[in-house]
């Protein structure tokens, strides 16, 4: 016989309700993604939801209230007589996130195995990845008194059955029983893949990533479900001598504290994972900024190139500013949820003054020394990139303005020289016009005298042509002298 009775397997699942800067359309999608887990009529592409489906989601939306600490959104209970399973499902809103708790229990543990309980829960809620994280909690009562070593062995066997894995782990103390915590943190890459997978469900105009083909989507979904499903487990074994009926109220309070504690934990890990993705993007843009600075310092660009560089840098500035702001937001998320996590741990002691939650307390230390400190360091180290980027933009704008001013100055000098040349040519033309005929007559007489021929008649066209040529020559000479003089001035 299995050494446990009154066995219950619970899944605490958390999803994002509203992210920083998300549009109302994205928030609507988040709501759909959460509720389709246990409403089978919503298990279809978002774009194919019917009017009835949308009406159901709208009714849930009217129940939400971010100003209230916790809002109950739905509650269901039932049983599967053939499997010997009873279940309870409770969905709620926790500020900017959703939570789903589903219990499956078999009081005799004769009809079903732990693995069957887990499979039933996964099938009951359409096992799709959670955007924030999830925890499996197995709890039950030992059928008799065992040594601590035997209790550890029971916990390890139970974990192997529900997680298909073998680990050794230390025990905490809670309500006179043993609480085991098994943590397998999901890599940043898996979180990024998870975001891609969830994003792939969205309509095209809400999507941030390229569409996955069916093969990649299937493989990715399987990998993510495996890793997320095994990321966090709690096994709570109550002693045989305790009266579960007598401590029913204490167990209920503990369940409430787990509900909130786990939400803080998963949001801390999620925020840290988000910060790693943001850091990677920020570092890439920072390297681009540095290259742009070196390029402008090392070579003089043509005005057209500078204008193009300015437009590119402005785009980088926009992306950099958004990512840096989101990085700071993730830091704030970690800080707030870490404080809430520590405060919630104290609530356990109010229920059981003798509790020892060592591994749960160690997570708060890890979050402070690694997650919070690392994100804070990254934010401080990447923030100067904004100053560098802004200075780069000012430098480019300054060079563009200087080049523009130089072009305008050259244009003004050219206009001045041309004006003087034209004015001089006009004045010269007026003066020469009265003498051009005499000049031509003298020239013709001189030429004819030497050739001993009669003097020809001076045509008016010849007179005008001579006037035009002489005035143009005078105008060009004075215009050139003016241009040379203006450009020879310092500055």
Secondary structure by P-SEA (a helix, b strand, c coil): ccccccbbbbbbbbbbcccccccaaaaaaaaaaaacccccccccccccccaaaaaaaaaaaaaccccccccccbbbbbbcccccccbbbbbbbcccbbbbbbbbbbcccccccaaaaaaaaaaaccccccccbbbbbbbbbbcccccaaaaaaaaaaaaaaaacccbbbbbbbcccbbbbbbbbcccaaaaaaaaaaaaaaccccccccccccaaaaaaaaaaaaaaaaacbbbbbbbccccccccaaaaaaaaaaaaaaaaaaaaaaaaaaaaaaaaaaaaaaaaaaaaaaaaaaaaccccaaaaaaaaaaaaaaaaaaaaaaaaaaaaaaaaaaaaaaaaaaaaaaaaacccccaaaaaaaaaaaaacaaaaaaaaaaaacaaaaaaaaaaaaaaaaaaaaaaaaaaaaaaaaaaaaaaaaaaaaaaaaacccaaaaaaaaaaaaaaaaccccccccaaaaaaaaaaaaaaaaaaaaaaaaaaaaaccc
